[in-house]
Amino acid sequence: MKLPRWFTDNFRLKLFALLLTTLVYGIVMAGRTYERELIFSVAVDGIGENQVLVGQPPEIRVRLVATPGGFSSLGDASRRVIHLTLPASGKGRFGLSDADLPLPRGVKALSISPASLDLRLENLVTKNLPIRVESKGTPATGHQVTSLRPIPDKIQVRGPQSVFASLSSVTTEAIDVEGRDEDFSVRARFTNEIPFVVLPSDGVDVAIGIDSAVGSRSLTKVAIQLLGPHAERASLDRKSLQVRLRGPRAVLDDIDPAALFATVDLLALPSQLPGTYAVTPKLLNLPDEVEVQRLSPETLKLTLR
């Protein structure tokens, strides 16, 4: 096949011009720069076993300029890490510059945001804090919660010193006592969300005491009986009393007023001779859990004929 004459004429000169054009284009493209924003992470070096960095360093956004090949080594996020070293403890502000960035040759930073960081390194301390427990729901009728006792009642907590300025106790989830009428125990999880402090995930045992609710009940017209010899010779200035009782509400509600009575023992009189005496009645047939708050009147006038 015969090539066209326009192609073969001055072939060497044309080939040289093509090579020269290609070389110039390559030089121009190699010198061209691009801008790109990349995110760098911050790593704090030299933190001891008994120290903690309070606060998470933010991501650092860096606007970079480089030739196309300059960005290739920064494609791996593990290479975009800014390493800082804090003082032994305390708070420090760090200004960031190109020197802090792990940049390969030919890559420059146009801007860094944020340009400074406030970081704080604190010593870890250990304290024993009381455990606080609350209940929810309503026990069975006539009953109440008498105690909420975590076992143990304190827990060892380890964290930054600053945490304990506002932390005086740790709290568990509320214990459901709905419809309960006797003591029981459960395992309760901790609900505190404390920065840099980890509480046991399995919680703590809690013993809950349930007992009859304590209340009062007033009764009127409680009958009075005379006991002892010569009862037929004695008479009182009144036939009934008013009584105020205190005890478990469920027990109080079960008391039958008709079965309750007060007594006056004639054998307790200072003399069996005719006359007028001041006597104190006593209430009988009371359940053991119930006590007398008040008798009205407290003393009676007894006449012995």
PyMOL commands that set and color helices and strands:
alter all, ss='L'
color gray80, all
select helices_A, chain A and resi 5-8+11-31+68-74+77-79+98-100+161-165+231-233+249-253+257-259+266-268
alter helices_A, ss='H'
color red, helices_A
select strands_A, chain A and resi 34-45+51-54+60-66+81-85+90-95+107-113+116-132+135-136+143-151+154-160+170-171+175-176+184-188+204-212+214-227+234-236+240-248+261-265+275-279+282-284+291-296+300-304
alter strands_A, ss='S'
color yellow, strands_A
deselect
rebuild
show_as cartoon
